[in-house]
Amino acid sequence: MSAIDALPRPDLDALYDPPAERIQQAVLDRLVDFHRDYLAVASFFCLATGSAQGLDASPRGGPPGFVHALDDHHVAFADWPGNNRIESLRNLARDDRVGMLFLFPGLELFMRINGRARATTDDTLLTRLAEGNKRPKTAIVVAIDEVLFHCGKAINRAGLWQTERRVDREALPTPGEMVEALNAAAQGRAVDPAAAGQLDAHYTQAVRQDLYG
């Protein structure tokens, strides 16, 4: 038995008020003009997928408008290289349910799209989603079940856009230091700071320059 199994379950209806009617009415099954306005400036969202084996959330980013509205009921975006785990693509092959949570730097709201999705190699779509001379290997098309805006209380609780809330890079282990520590533990040797430095240099190059390769 897991430790969470012993925790009491809350009576949600007793603890939380029902959503206001205006909130319910703002949940649509299609895009309207103001959704398209926000998609045109959107540069980041998290993609949630799942399967019988578990759930996954994957960050997605691109230039403003990288998520394309194909029509009122469908959006599409390119799948660009990441860490090559391709969990989202593998999940979609088994379970087509998706959630998209958009953040807009500097703004105090989110946009959410819930629906069903499929990965595709459709040639016309891949050409449309190309960035510069880079063409994606696959694209993901989402059929919209729900689209809604979500209030920005979490943004303000986190102080997400406040300069003083930025994390000091020196306060936490770097990616290279973490990978080197794991490698050293697996190999039964001491941590090599020089190796960590080389890994950090490679990481910085990859995340800033090797965006589409």
Backbone as a printed PyTorch tensor [residue, N CA C, xyz], in Angstrom:
tensor([[[  0.8390,  -1.2000,   0.0000],
         [  0.0000,   0.0000,   0.0000],
         [  0.8760,   1.2530,   0.0000]],

        [[  0.5470,   2.1930,  -0.8620],
         [  1.2600,   3.4560,  -0.9120],
         [  0.8360,   4.3440,   0.2460]],

        [[  1.7270,   5.2790,   0.6330],
         [  1.4030,   6.2080,   1.7160],
         [  0.1790,   7.0490,   1.3890]],

        [[ -0.0580,   7.3180,   0.1110],
         [ -1.2090,   8.1600,  -0.2280],
         [ -2.5330,   7.4320,  -0.0490]],

        [[ -2.4970,   6.0920,  -0.0680],
         [ -3.7430,   5.3320,   0.0610],
         [ -4.4020,   5.5350,   1.4140]],

        [[ -3.6100,   5.8920,   2.4340],
         [ -4.1540,   6.0710,   3.7830],
         [ -4.7010,   7.4760,   4.0160]],

        [[ -4.5020,   8.3800,   3.0710],
         [ -4.9540,   9.7570,   3.2570],
         [ -6.4680,   9.8630,   3.0750]],

        [[ -7.1400,  10.6870,   3.8840],
         [ -8.5960,  10.8490,   3.7260],
         [ -8.9250,  11.5870,   2.4370]],

        [[-10.0530,  11.2350,   1.8330],
         [-10.5040,  11.8870,   0.6040],
         [-11.4350,  13.0510,   0.9500]],

        [[-11.2720,  14.1990,   0.2780],
         [-12.1370,  15.3440,   0.5850],
         [-13.4990,  15.2270,  -0.0850]],

        [[-14.4840,  15.8620,   0.5250],
         [-15.7940,  16.0360,  -0.0990],
         [-15.7080,  17.3150,  -0.9280]],

        [[-15.4290,  17.1760,  -2.2040],
         [-15.1430,  18.3350,  -3.0530],
         [-16.3300,  19.2840,  -3.1560]],

        [[-17.5320,  18.7340,  -3.2610],
         [-18.7110,  19.5920,  -3.4030],
         [-18.9670,  20.4090,  -2.1460]],

        [[-18.5740,  19.8810,  -0.9920],
         [-18.7530,  20.6120,   0.2570],
         [-17.6920,  21.6910,   0.4260]],

        [[-16.5110,  21.4770,  -0.1210],
         [-15.3930,  22.3950,   0.0720],
         [-15.3530,  23.5290,  -0.9490]],

        [[-15.8120,  23.2740,  -2.1670],
         [-15.6630,  24.2460,  -3.2460],
         [-17.0100,  24.6900,  -3.7900]],

        [[-17.1280,  25.9800,  -4.0480],
         [-18.3260,  26.5090,  -4.6910],
         [-18.3550,  26.0740,  -6.1510]],

        [[-19.5320,  25.9410,  -6.7440],
         [-19.6080,  25.6350,  -8.1780],
         [-19.1080,  26.8190,  -8.9880]],

        [[-18.5910,  26.5750, -10.1950],
         [-18.1330,  27.6860, -11.0250],
         [-19.2840,  28.5950, -11.4120]],

        [[-18.9650,  29.8800, -11.5500],
         [-19.9840,  30.8510, -11.9420],
         [-20.4910,  30.5460, -13.3470]],

        [[-21.7100,  30.9720, -13.6190],
         [-22.3150,  30.7110, -14.9300],
         [-21.4780,  31.3120, -16.0530]],

        [[-20.9010,  32.4970, -15.8250],
         [-20.0960,  33.1280, -16.8640],
         [-18.8450,  32.3020, -17.1690]],

        [[-18.3290,  31.5810, -16.1530],
         [-17.1830,  30.7010, -16.3730],
         [-17.5890,  29.5250, -17.2480]],

        [[-18.7410,  28.9400, -16.9390],
         [-19.2340,  27.8050, -17.7200],
         [-19.4970,  28.1990, -19.1690]],

        [[-20.0520,  29.3920, -19.3580],
         [-20.3900,  29.8410, -20.7060],
         [-19.1540,  30.1470, -21.5410]],

        [[-18.0300,  30.3820, -20.8750],
         [-16.7930,  30.7140, -21.5950],
         [-16.0580,  29.4810, -22.1020]],

        [[-16.5310,  28.2890, -21.7410],
         [-15.9280,  27.0480, -22.2410],
         [-16.6080,  26.6940, -23.5570]],

        [[-15.8400,  26.7560, -24.6490],
         [-16.3940,  26.5140, -25.9830],
         [-15.8050,  25.2450, -26.5870]],

        [[-16.4550,  24.7640, -27.6350],
         [-15.9590,  23.5780, -28.3350],
         [-15.3010,  23.9430, -29.6600]],

        [[-14.9890,  25.2260, -29.8330],
         [-14.4110,  25.6950, -31.0920],
         [-13.6660,  27.0000, -30.8250]],

        [[-12.8110,  27.3520, -31.7490],
         [-12.0970,  28.6230, -31.6680],
         [-12.9930,  29.7540, -32.1460]],

        [[-12.8940,  30.8970, -31.4660],
         [-13.5070,  32.1360, -31.9530],
         [-12.3840,  33.1570, -32.1160]],

        [[-12.7300,  34.3590, -32.5200],
         [-11.6960,  35.3250, -32.9130],
         [-10.6730,  35.5920, -31.8140]],

        [[-11.1210,  35.7190, -30.5600],
         [-10.1370,  36.0660, -29.5310],
         [ -9.2120,  34.9070, -29.2010]],

        [[ -9.6590,  33.6520, -29.3890],
         [ -8.7380,  32.5210, -29.2490],
         [ -7.6420,  32.6070, -30.3140]],

        [[ -8.0380,  32.9390, -31.5320],
         [ -7.0700,  33.0600, -32.6220],
         [ -6.0760,  34.1980, -32.3430]],

        [[ -6.5540,  35.2880, -31.7510],
         [ -5.6530,  36.3960, -31.4020],
         [ -4.5660,  35.9220, -30.4400]],

        [[ -4.9520,  35.1320, -29.4520],
         [ -3.9700,  34.6410, -28.4890],
         [ -3.0550,  33.5950, -29.1020]],

        [[ -3.5860,  32.7320, -29.9430],
         [ -2.7260,  31.7570, -30.6230],
         [ -1.6770,  32.4560, -31.4840]],

        [[ -2.0370,  33.5940, -32.0520],
         [ -1.1140,  34.3130, -32.9310],
         [  0.1060,  34.8400, -32.1870]],

        [[  0.0060,  35.0150, -30.8640],
         [  1.1530,  35.5010, -30.0850],
         [  1.7180,  34.4280, -29.1650]],

        [[  1.0810,  33.2660, -29.1020],
         [  1.5260,  32.2110, -28.1860],
         [  2.8910,  31.6710, -28.6010]],

        [[  3.7890,  31.5650, -27.6310],
         [  5.1310,  31.0510, -27.8980],
         [  5.5020,  29.8820, -26.9910]],

        [[  4.5960,  29.4940, -26.0610],
         [  4.9020,  28.3860, -25.1530],
         [  3.6270,  27.7400, -24.6460]],

        [[  3.6280,  26.3990, -24.5970],
         [  2.5630,  25.6790, -23.9130],
         [  3.1070,  24.3490, -23.4130]],

        [[  2.3900,  23.7350, -22.4790],
         [  2.7010,  22.3840, -22.0200],
         [  1.6650,  21.4340, -22.5900]],

        [[  2.1370,  20.3020, -23.0830],
         [  1.2740,  19.2990, -23.6950],
         [  1.1590,  18.0980, -22.7610]],

        [[ -0.0690,  17.7880, -22.3420],
         [ -0.3130,  16.6280, -21.4860],
         [ -0.8680,  15.4800, -22.3240]],

        [[ -0.2660,  14.3150, -22.1760],
         [ -0.7310,  13.1020, -22.8570],
         [ -0.7150,  11.9550, -21.8450]],

        [[ -1.3140,  10.8440, -22.2280],
         [ -1.3330,   9.7120, -21.3200],
         [ -1.5480,   8.4070, -22.0430]],

        [[ -1.3560,   7.3320, -21.2960],
         [ -1.6150,   5.9910, -21.7910],
         [ -1.8700,   5.1110, -20.5810]],

        [[ -2.0960,   3.8260, -20.8010],
         [ -2.3090,   2.9150, -19.6840],
         [ -1.0740,   2.8350, -18.7910]],

        [[  0.0820,   3.1770, -19.3380],
         [  1.3270,   3.1110, -18.5710],
         [  1.5550,   4.3420, -17.6960]],

        [[  0.8290,   5.4360, -17.9490],
         [  1.0030,   6.6220, -17.1290],
         [  0.7910,   7.9020, -17.9130]],

        [[  1.1140,   9.0300, -17.2770],
         [  0.8870,  10.3540, -17.8440],
         [  2.2120,  11.0520, -18.1180]],

        [[  2.1500,  12.0790, -18.9720],
         [  3.3510,  12.8180, -19.3290],
         [  2.9600,  14.2660, -19.6200]],

        [[  3.8230,  15.1980, -19.2530],
         [  3.6440,  16.6090, -19.6010],
         [  4.9220,  17.0880, -20.2570]],

        [[  4.7820,  17.6810, -21.4260],
         [  5.9360,  18.0440, -22.2410],
         [  5.8820,  19.5190, -22.6090]],

        [[  6.9750,  20.2870, -22.3590],
         [  6.9880,  21.7000, -22.7530],
         [  7.1760,  21.8510, -24.2550]],

        [[  6.4940,  22.8170, -24.8400],
         [  6.5970,  23.0950, -26.2750],
         [  6.7740,  24.5940, -26.4780]],

        [[  7.6930,  24.9850, -27.3340],
         [  7.9260,  26.3980, -27.5750],
         [  8.2870,  26.6760, -29.0180]],

        [[  8.1070,  27.9230, -29.4200],
         [  8.4390,  28.3290, -30.7730],
         [  8.1970,  29.8140, -30.9350]],

        [[  8.4080,  30.3230, -32.1290],
         [  8.1200,  31.7440, -32.3710],
         [  6.6270,  32.0070, -32.2170]],

        [[  6.2270,  33.2430, -31.9320],
         [  4.8050,  33.5450, -31.7930],
         [  3.9980,  33.0190, -32.9810]],

        [[  2.9080,  32.3150, -32.6660],
         [  2.0680,  31.7580, -33.7130],
         [  2.4890,  30.3890, -34.1850]],

        [[  3.3960,  29.7150, -33.4490],
         [  3.8690,  28.4030, -33.9150],
         [  2.7930,  27.3230, -33.8220]],

        [[  1.7300,  27.5750, -33.0500],
         [  0.5610,  26.6960, -33.0640],
         [ -0.4390,  27.2870, -34.0440]],

        [[ -0.7430,  26.5430, -35.0960],
         [ -1.5760,  27.0460, -36.1940],
         [ -3.0320,  26.6320, -36.0090]],

        [[ -3.9420,  27.5670, -36.1910],
         [ -5.3630,  27.2580, -36.2480],
         [ -5.6850,  26.8100, -37.6730]],

        [[ -6.0080,  25.5330, -37.8300],
         [ -6.3220,  25.0180, -39.1660],
         [ -7.7350,  25.4030, -39.5720]],

        [[ -8.6380,  25.4050, -38.6070],
         [-10.0140,  25.8490, -38.7860],
         [-10.5710,  26.0700, -37.3800]],

        [[-11.8710,  26.2290, -37.2470],
         [-12.4470,  26.5190, -35.9350],
         [-12.3290,  25.3530, -34.9500]],

        [[-12.0670,  24.1600, -35.4500],
         [-12.1000,  22.9730, -34.5990],
         [-10.7630,  22.2270, -34.5050]],

        [[ -9.7410,  22.7320, -35.1710],
         [ -8.4590,  22.0180, -35.1750],
         [ -7.2780,  22.9810, -35.0940]],

        [[ -6.2650,  22.6010, -34.3160],
         [ -4.9840,  23.3090, -34.2910],
         [ -3.8840,  22.2910, -34.5720]],

        [[ -2.7300,  22.7970, -34.9970],
         [ -1.6120,  21.9080, -35.3160],
         [ -0.3040,  22.5810, -34.9460]],

        [[  0.6890,  21.7670, -34.6100],
         [  2.0240,  22.2800, -34.3100],
         [  3.0630,  21.2310, -34.6820]],

        [[  4.2550,  21.6990, -34.9500],
         [  5.3550,  20.8120, -35.3130],
         [  5.9290,  20.1350, -34.0860]],

        [[  6.4080,  18.9120, -34.2500],
         [  7.1510,  18.2410, -33.1870],
         [  8.6390,  18.3980, -33.4820]],

        [[  9.2820,  19.3140, -32.7570],
         [ 10.7050,  19.5610, -32.9430],
         [ 11.5270,  18.7280, -31.9690]],

        [[ 12.8230,  18.5090, -32.2480],
         [ 13.6410,  17.6280, -31.4050],
         [ 13.7270,  18.1030, -29.9630]],

        [[ 13.7200,  17.1350, -29.0470],
         [ 13.9370,  17.4010, -27.6310],
         [ 14.9720,  16.4280, -27.1070]],

        [[ 14.5620,  15.6050, -26.1390],
         [ 15.5090,  14.6310, -25.5850],
         [ 15.3630,  13.2510, -26.2140]],

        [[ 14.5260,  13.1580, -27.2560],
         [ 14.3070,  11.9180, -28.0000],
         [ 13.6080,  10.8200, -27.2090]],

        [[ 13.0120,  11.1490, -26.0740],
         [ 12.1560,  10.1660, -25.4000],
         [ 10.8320,  10.0100, -26.1550]],

        [[ 10.4240,  11.0400, -26.8760],
         [  9.1880,  11.1000, -27.6660],
         [  7.9990,  10.4390, -26.9440]],

        [[  7.8840,  10.7100, -25.6420],
         [  6.7850,  10.1370, -24.8630],
         [  5.4320,  10.6000, -25.3890]],

        [[  5.3340,  11.8710, -25.7880],
         [  4.0480,  12.3710, -26.2820],
         [  3.6100,  11.6110, -27.5270]],

        [[  4.5350,  11.4230, -28.4650],
         [  4.1820,  10.7280, -29.7010],
         [  3.8080,   9.2790, -29.4350]],

        [[  4.5480,   8.6360, -28.5460],
         [  4.2400,   7.2390, -28.2230],
         [  2.8860,   7.1470, -27.5090]],

        [[  2.6120,   8.0860, -26.6170],
         [  1.3130,   8.0710, -25.9370],
         [  0.1640,   8.2480, -26.9160]],

        [[  0.3290,   9.1680, -27.8720],
         [ -0.7510,   9.4320, -28.8180],
         [ -1.0600,   8.2220, -29.6950]],

        [[ -0.0910,   7.3540, -29.8760],
         [ -0.3390,   6.1420, -30.6550],
         [ -1.2710,   5.1850, -29.9160]],

        [[ -1.4160,   5.4030, -28.5900],
         [ -2.2340,   4.4990, -27.7770],
         [ -3.4440,   5.1840, -27.1430]],

        [[ -3.3630,   6.4880, -26.9530],
         [ -4.4320,   7.2380, -26.2830],
         [ -4.4330,   8.6390, -26.8820]],

        [[ -5.5070,   9.0220, -27.5590],
         [ -5.4830,  10.2820, -28.3110],
         [ -5.9020,  11.4910, -27.4860]],

        [[ -6.1720,  11.3460, -26.1950],
         [ -6.5700,  12.4850, -25.3650],
         [ -5.3750,  13.3940, -25.0670]],

        [[ -5.5880,  14.7100, -25.1690],
         [ -4.5210,  15.6710, -24.8980],
         [ -5.0620,  16.8790, -24.1460]],

        [[ -4.1610,  17.5580, -23.4470],
         [ -4.4530,  18.8550, -22.8550],
         [ -3.3190,  19.7980, -23.2000]],

        [[ -3.6410,  21.0390, -23.5220],
         [ -2.6410,  22.0580, -23.8550],
         [ -2.8530,  23.2410, -22.9120]],

        [[ -1.7870,  23.6580, -22.2380],
         [ -1.8470,  24.7970, -21.3210],
         [ -0.8680,  25.8540, -21.7990]],

        [[ -1.4050,  26.9840, -22.2650],
         [ -0.5930,  28.0640, -22.8370],
         [ -0.2700,  29.1030, -21.7690]],

        [[  1.0010,  29.5450, -21.7380],
         [  1.4300,  30.6820, -20.9360],
         [  1.8390,  31.8060, -21.8650]],

        [[  1.5370,  33.0420, -21.4530],
         [  1.8480,  34.2210, -22.2490],
         [  2.7300,  35.1410, -21.4100]],

        [[  4.0320,  35.1900, -21.6950],
         [  4.9500,  35.9840, -20.8690],
         [  4.4390,  37.4010, -20.6320]],

        [[  4.3580,  37.7730, -19.3510],
         [  3.9170,  39.1070, -18.9760],
         [  2.4290,  39.2450, -18.7450]],

        [[  1.6170,  38.2550, -19.1830],
         [  0.1660,  38.3460, -19.0290],
         [ -0.3140,  37.4750, -17.8720]],

        [[ -1.4200,  37.8810, -17.2670],
         [ -1.9320,  37.2000, -16.0810],
         [ -3.1230,  36.3180, -16.4180]],

        [[ -2.9460,  35.4210, -17.3690],
         [ -3.9700,  34.4330, -17.6930],
         [ -3.3410,  33.2870, -18.4640]],

        [[ -4.0620,  32.1840, -18.5130],
         [ -3.6720,  31.0180, -19.2940],
         [ -4.7660,  30.7600, -20.3330]],

        [[ -4.4190,  30.0080, -21.3700],
         [ -5.4300,  29.4610, -22.2680],
         [ -5.2490,  27.9540, -22.2950]],

        [[ -6.3780,  27.2550, -22.2900],
         [ -6.3380,  25.7900, -22.2740],
         [ -7.1230,  25.2350, -23.4560]],

        [[ -6.5760,  24.1860, -24.0480],
         [ -7.2840,  23.4230, -25.0750],
         [ -7.2450,  21.9600, -24.6670]],

        [[ -8.4090,  21.3340, -24.5940],
         [ -8.5140,  19.8980, -24.3600],
         [ -9.1220,  19.2640, -25.5980]],

        [[ -8.6220,  18.1010, -25.9620],
         [ -9.1740,  17.4610, -27.1450],
         [ -8.5580,  16.1180, -27.4290]],

        [[ -8.5670,  15.7660, -28.7000],
         [ -8.0210,  14.4970, -29.1720],
         [ -7.0080,  14.8040, -30.2790]],

        [[ -5.9360,  14.0510, -30.3170],
         [ -4.8390,  14.4150, -31.2260],
         [ -4.2710,  13.2040, -31.9430]],

        [[ -3.6040,  13.5110, -33.0430],
         [ -2.9130,  12.4700, -33.8160],
         [ -1.6280,  13.0490, -34.3800]],

        [[ -0.5630,  12.2680, -34.3060],
         [  0.6840,  12.6280, -34.9790],
         [  0.5660,  12.2500, -36.4510]],

        [[  1.1790,  13.0520, -37.3170],
         [  1.0610,  12.8020, -38.7470],
         [  2.3360,  13.2090, -39.4750]],

        [[  2.5200,  12.6080, -40.6430],
         [  3.6120,  12.9950, -41.5450],
         [  3.0450,  13.6000, -42.8280]],

        [[  1.8410,  14.1510, -42.7360],
         [  1.2140,  14.7680, -43.9010],
         [  2.1460,  15.8170, -44.5070]],

        [[  2.4850,  15.6600, -45.7720],
         [  3.5040,  16.4950, -46.4050],
         [  3.1100,  17.9630, -46.4560]],

        [[  1.8660,  18.2370, -46.8010],
         [  1.4120,  19.6260, -46.8960],
         [  1.4820,  20.3200, -45.5450]],

        [[  1.0780,  19.6160, -44.5030],
         [  1.0950,  20.2030, -43.1620],
         [  2.5200,  20.4320, -42.6740]],

        [[  3.4140,  19.4790, -42.9160],
         [  4.8050,  19.6500, -42.4920],
         [  5.4440,  20.8510, -43.1800]],

        [[  5.1060,  21.0560, -44.4330],
         [  5.6230,  22.2280, -45.1520],
         [  5.0800,  23.5100, -44.5430]],

        [[  3.8250,  23.5170, -44.2000],
         [  3.2080,  24.7000, -43.5880],
         [  3.8470,  25.0310, -42.2330]],

        [[  4.2350,  24.0220, -41.4830],
         [  4.7630,  24.2180, -40.1350],
         [  6.2790,  24.3980, -40.1010]],

        [[  6.9310,  24.3810, -41.2620],
         [  8.3860,  24.5730, -41.3050],
         [  8.7520,  25.9420, -40.7440]],

        [[  9.9340,  26.0130, -40.1340],
         [ 10.4510,  27.2760, -39.6220],
         [ 11.7710,  27.5640, -40.3180]],

        [[ 11.7780,  28.6170, -41.1460],
         [ 12.9430,  28.8770, -41.9820],
         [ 13.1060,  27.7330, -42.9680]],

        [[ 14.3130,  27.1810, -43.0170],
         [ 14.5500,  26.0390, -43.9030],
         [ 14.4780,  24.7150, -43.1570]],

        [[ 13.9360,  24.7370, -41.9330],
         [ 13.8180,  23.5260, -41.1260],
         [ 12.4020,  22.9750, -41.2160]],

        [[ 12.3120,  21.7090, -41.5490],
         [ 11.0200,  21.0440, -41.7140],
         [ 10.9090,  19.9450, -40.6580]],

        [[  9.8080,  19.9020, -39.9190],
         [  9.6980,  18.8850, -38.8690],
         [  9.5100,  17.4850, -39.4410]],

        [[  9.8630,  16.4860, -38.6470],
         [  9.6470,  15.0950, -39.0470],
         [  8.1740,  14.7160, -38.9190]],

        [[  7.5310,  15.2470, -37.8840],
         [  6.1120,  14.9600, -37.6570],
         [  5.4050,  16.2220, -37.1730]],

        [[  4.0990,  16.1990, -37.2580],
         [  3.2570,  17.2550, -36.7140],
         [  2.1820,  16.6070, -35.8640]],

        [[  1.5980,  17.3900, -34.9770],
         [  0.4850,  16.9200, -34.1530],
         [ -0.7260,  17.8000, -34.4530]],

        [[ -1.8280,  17.1620, -34.7870],
         [ -3.0940,  17.8560, -35.0500],
         [ -4.0470,  17.5510, -33.9120]],

        [[ -4.6500,  18.5840, -33.3550],
         [ -5.5590,  18.4440, -32.2160],
         [ -6.9700,  18.8230, -32.6350]],

        [[ -7.9010,  17.9070, -32.4300],
         [ -9.3260,  18.1910, -32.6100],
         [ -9.8530,  18.7060, -31.2780]],

        [[-10.3970,  19.9150, -31.2630],
         [-10.7490,  20.6000, -30.0300],
         [-12.0740,  20.0780, -29.4570]],

        [[-12.0240,  19.6790, -28.1790],
         [-13.2400,  19.3860, -27.4240],
         [-13.6380,  20.5900, -26.5710]],

        [[-12.6320,  21.2290, -25.9590],
         [-12.8630,  22.3940, -25.1060],
         [-11.7440,  23.4050, -25.2930]],

        [[-12.1000,  24.6660, -25.3190],
         [-11.1080,  25.7430, -25.2820],
         [-11.6170,  26.7810, -24.2910]],

        [[-10.7390,  27.2310, -23.4110],
         [-11.1430,  28.1680, -22.3640],
         [ -9.9500,  28.9600, -21.8690]],

        [[-10.2310,  30.0910, -21.2540],
         [ -9.2040,  30.8700, -20.5680],
         [ -9.2670,  30.5640, -19.0760]],

        [[ -8.1060,  30.6330, -18.4490],
         [ -7.9670,  30.2900, -17.0340],
         [ -7.3330,  31.4800, -16.3300]],

        [[ -7.8590,  31.8240, -15.1680],
         [ -7.3690,  33.0130, -14.4610],
         [ -5.9040,  32.8590, -14.0720]],

        [[ -5.2420,  34.0070, -13.8580],
         [ -3.8090,  34.0260, -13.6030],
         [ -3.4160,  34.0870, -12.1440]],

        [[ -4.2590,  33.5950, -11.2370],
         [ -3.8940,  33.6350,  -9.8240],
         [ -2.5890,  32.8710,  -9.5620]],

        [[ -2.4190,  31.7390, -10.2260],
         [ -1.1990,  30.9520, -10.0180],
         [  0.0420,  31.7310, -10.4410]],

        [[ -0.0900,  32.5360, -11.4970],
         [  1.0300,  33.3540, -11.9540],
         [  1.4410,  34.3460, -10.8790]],

        [[  0.4520,  34.9630, -10.2510],
         [  0.7560,  35.9450,  -9.2140],
         [  1.2170,  35.2950,  -7.9220]],

        [[  0.6700,  34.1220,  -7.5950],
         [  1.1700,  33.4210,  -6.4080],
         [  2.6330,  33.0370,  -6.5890]],

        [[  2.9870,  32.6780,  -7.8170],
         [  4.3760,  32.2980,  -8.1080],
         [  5.2820,  33.4970,  -8.3420]],

        [[  4.6810,  34.6780,  -8.5970],
         [  5.4900,  35.8190,  -8.9950],
         [  6.2490,  35.5200, -10.2800]],

        [[  5.5810,  34.8250, -11.1940],
         [  6.2750,  34.2380, -12.3400],
         [  6.9860,  35.2490, -13.2200]],

        [[  6.3740,  36.4220, -13.4080],
         [  6.9780,  37.4080, -14.3030],
         [  7.7640,  38.4810, -13.5410]],

        [[  7.9420,  38.3000, -12.2530],
         [  8.6650,  39.2810, -11.4480],
         [ 10.1710,  39.0040, -11.4900]],

        [[ 10.9380,  40.0250, -11.8370],
         [ 12.3860,  39.8580, -11.9610],
         [ 13.0060,  39.3410, -10.6770]],

        [[ 12.5200,  39.8080,  -9.5290],
         [ 13.1160,  39.4080,  -8.2570],
         [ 12.8530,  37.9430,  -7.9160]],

        [[ 11.9310,  37.2970,  -8.6250],
         [ 11.6680,  35.8740,  -8.3920],
         [ 12.5230,  34.9600,  -9.2770]],

        [[ 13.3340,  35.5350, -10.1400],
         [ 14.1840,  34.7060, -10.9910],
         [ 15.1800,  33.9310, -10.1360]],

        [[ 15.3850,  32.6760, -10.4830],
         [ 16.2690,  31.8050,  -9.7080],
         [ 17.7300,  32.0980, -10.0570]],

        [[ 18.5520,  32.2250,  -9.0480],
         [ 19.9890,  32.4240,  -9.2310],
         [ 20.6010,  31.1220,  -9.7450]],

        [[ 21.2360,  31.1690, -10.9090],
         [ 21.8140,  29.9660, -11.5020],
         [ 22.8350,  29.3030, -10.5700]],

        [[ 23.5140,  30.1180,  -9.7700],
         [ 24.5380,  29.5880,  -8.8760],
         [ 23.9430,  28.8860,  -7.6570]],

        [[ 22.6400,  29.0220,  -7.4450],
         [ 22.0340,  28.4680,  -6.2400],
         [ 21.7030,  26.9840,  -6.3570]],

        [[ 21.7310,  26.4530,  -7.5730],
         [ 21.3290,  25.0630,  -7.7990],
         [ 22.3500,  24.3420,  -8.6740]],

        [[ 22.4140,  23.0080,  -8.5900],
         [ 23.3130,  22.2610,  -9.4700],
         [ 22.9750,  22.5070, -10.9350]],

        [[ 23.9930,  22.5580, -11.7810],
         [ 23.7800,  22.7320, -13.2130],
         [ 23.4160,  21.3900, -13.8530]],

        [[ 22.8780,  21.4130, -15.0770],
         [ 22.6160,  20.1480, -15.7640],
         [ 23.8590,  19.2630, -15.8710]],

        [[ 24.9940,  19.8790, -16.1930],
         [ 26.2270,  19.0960, -16.3070],
         [ 26.6400,  18.4780, -14.9920]],

        [[ 26.5060,  19.2250, -13.9120],
         [ 26.8620,  18.6950, -12.5900],
         [ 25.9580,  17.5240, -12.2070]],

        [[ 24.6720,  17.6200, -12.5230],
         [ 23.7540,  16.5380, -12.1830],
         [ 24.0450,  15.2800, -12.9890]],

        [[ 24.2630,  15.4380, -14.2990],
         [ 24.5500,  14.2690, -15.1380],
         [ 25.8660,  13.6320, -14.7270]],

        [[ 26.8820,  14.4400, -14.4680],
         [ 28.1720,  13.8960, -14.0530],
         [ 28.0630,  13.1800, -12.7130]],

        [[ 27.2750,  13.7170, -11.7840],
         [ 27.0950,  13.0450, -10.4910],
         [ 26.4280,  11.6880, -10.6750]],

        [[ 25.4270,  11.6110, -11.5370],
         [ 24.7670,  10.3370, -11.7950],
         [ 25.7090,   9.3490, -12.4770]],

        [[ 26.4770,   9.8430, -13.4570],
         [ 27.4440,   8.9710, -14.1410],
         [ 28.4900,   8.4410, -13.1690]],

        [[ 28.9950,   9.3250, -12.3030],
         [ 30.0240,   8.9190, -11.3520],
         [ 29.4830,   7.8890, -10.3720]],

        [[ 28.2550,   8.0810,  -9.9090],
         [ 27.6610,   7.1130,  -8.9800],
         [ 27.4690,   5.7600,  -9.6480]],

        [[ 27.0100,   5.7730, -10.9100],
         [ 26.7860,   4.5190, -11.6250],
         [ 28.0880,   3.7800, -11.8830]],

        [[ 29.1820,   4.5330, -12.0620],
         [ 30.4820,   3.9330, -12.3880],
         [ 31.3640,   3.7360, -11.1590]],

        [[ 30.8910,   4.1450,  -9.9940],
         [ 31.6410,   3.9590,  -8.7690],
         [ 32.9260,   4.7600,  -8.7170]],

        [[ 32.8830,   6.0080,  -9.1830],
         [ 34.0730,   6.8560,  -9.1930],
         [ 33.7470,   8.2270,  -8.6240]],

        [[ 34.7720,   9.0440,  -8.4590],
         [ 34.5800,  10.3960,  -7.9630],
         [ 34.0490,  11.3010,  -9.0650]],

        [[ 33.3170,  12.3310,  -8.6590],
         [ 32.8120,  13.3220,  -9.6080],
         [ 33.9710,  14.1030, -10.1960]],

        [[ 33.9310,  14.3000, -11.5250],
         [ 34.9760,  15.0420, -12.2390],
         [ 34.4170,  16.4140, -12.6190]],

        [[ 34.8430,  17.4870, -11.9490],
         [ 34.3150,  18.8270, -12.2710],
         [ 34.5620,  19.2330, -13.7130]],

        [[ 35.6860,  18.7980, -14.2910],
         [ 35.9750,  19.1470, -15.6840],
         [ 34.9540,  18.5080, -16.6240]],

        [[ 34.5930,  17.2610, -16.3350],
         [ 33.5820,  16.5850, -17.1590],
         [ 32.2410,  17.2910, -17.0340]],

        [[ 31.9090,  17.7390, -15.8240],
         [ 30.6590,  18.4810, -15.6270],
         [ 30.6720,  19.7710, -16.4290]],

        [[ 31.8140,  20.4600, -16.4590],
         [ 31.9250,  21.6850, -17.2340],
         [ 31.7330,  21.4530, -18.7210]],

        [[ 32.2920,  20.3480, -19.2280],
         [ 32.1280,  20.0220, -20.6440],
         [ 30.6620,  19.7100, -20.9680]],

        [[ 30.0080,  18.9910, -20.0590],
         [ 28.5930,  18.6860, -20.2650],
         [ 27.7510,  19.9560, -20.2640]],

        [[ 28.0790,  20.8870, -19.3770],
         [ 27.3410,  22.1560, -19.3360],
         [ 27.5330,  22.9510, -20.6210]],

        [[ 28.7500,  22.9560, -21.1530],
         [ 29.0110,  23.6680, -22.4020],
         [ 28.2020,  23.0610, -23.5420]],

        [[ 28.1470,  21.7320, -23.5780],
         [ 27.3720,  21.0460, -24.6130],
         [ 25.8810,  21.3380, -24.4530]],

        [[ 25.4120,  21.3410, -23.2120],
         [ 23.9970,  21.6160, -22.9410],
         [ 23.6200,  23.0310, -23.3840]],

        [[ 24.4440,  24.0040, -23.0350],
         [ 24.1650,  25.3900, -23.4030],
         [ 24.1040,  25.5520, -24.9220]],

        [[ 25.0340,  24.9130, -25.6230],
         [ 25.0290,  24.9620, -27.0830],
         [ 23.7510,  24.3570, -27.6400]],

        [[ 23.3450,  23.2140, -27.0920],
         [ 22.1890,  22.4940, -27.6160],
         [ 20.9040,  23.2750, -27.3990]],

        [[ 20.6970,  23.7920, -26.1720],
         [ 19.4070,  24.4260, -25.8830],
         [ 19.2890,  25.8260, -26.4870]],

        [[ 20.4180,  26.4360, -26.8520],
         [ 20.3540,  27.7920, -27.4140],
         [ 20.5500,  27.8350, -28.9190]],

        [[ 21.2830,  26.8760, -29.4620],
         [ 21.6280,  26.9420, -30.8860],
         [ 21.0610,  25.7840, -31.7060]],

        [[ 21.0580,  24.5810, -31.1590],
         [ 20.6340,  23.4010, -31.9250],
         [ 19.1310,  23.1730, -31.7560]],

        [[ 18.3370,  24.1520, -32.1470],
         [ 16.9190,  24.1200, -31.8430],
         [ 16.1130,  23.2120, -32.7620]],

        [[ 16.5860,  22.9880, -33.9540],
         [ 15.7980,  22.2390, -34.9280],
         [ 16.5350,  21.0370, -35.5030]],

        [[ 17.7150,  20.7520, -34.9790],
         [ 18.4970,  19.6370, -35.5320],
         [ 18.5230,  18.4580, -34.6170]]])
